[in-house]
């Protein structure tokens, strides 16, 4: 089994699946089946305040109804915080992390106007990058919550030194089978959050740890996560983790061109199911044959 390709669909159970998720899940599942690859589902539930088991159960029911099958058990990220903590320890030992106590409001107030990360959030202006050891201790003793940020200016040259080459990722076009090598530019994210204030992980950290521990060879996901691949490749390189192939698929948008989200209730699979749509209708609505 070891040389078999492995795909995954990794939703966050913080709401109901909608047509956009159906596209993503079917896209990955179809590609895996066409290649005789394994297919896994992973619940990205590190946001323990917003994720719920009821959503997870509904998601699995919708996916089975759509015709997907997957290996058991389904990995839940909330059951692996210890693993993420160990990985944080490695990055910390490399001198690449620092605590940041700033709130979103502090960051927005100090950010340079017009300087945003690829998701459109204000670029972190380095507020707590140079706190003294004493100041950090004082704030920790006072119980102030803190995130851990990646020291980008140190991380990028270190990754380069370790790998001996420029940071890139490989994007596979499933239509042609062609693979394009893309230059990764993690600096445009600024000092990204690697562990959130409430949990010892972030999306970027847990996704690369899990893709490696589950032996994922093909990461398929929406185009909205294309730029995040820069940080994922940086972390994989620093931690000596394998490099998967990436395929970022088109997104489903509403009439105003906005990406479908939980707020588009009429596009929820549970609603469409209840209204009498069948799996073939969902495929058609998602633009899949
Ligand atoms: N959990 C992410 C989402 O629901 C997907 C992560 C990934 O595929 O890398 O958007």
Boltz pocket constraint, residues with backbone or C-beta under 6 A from the ligand:
constraints:
  - pocket:
      binder: B
      contacts: [[A, 10], [A, 11], [A, 12], [A, 44], [A, 207], [A, 220], [A, 221], [A, 225]]
      max_distance: 6.0
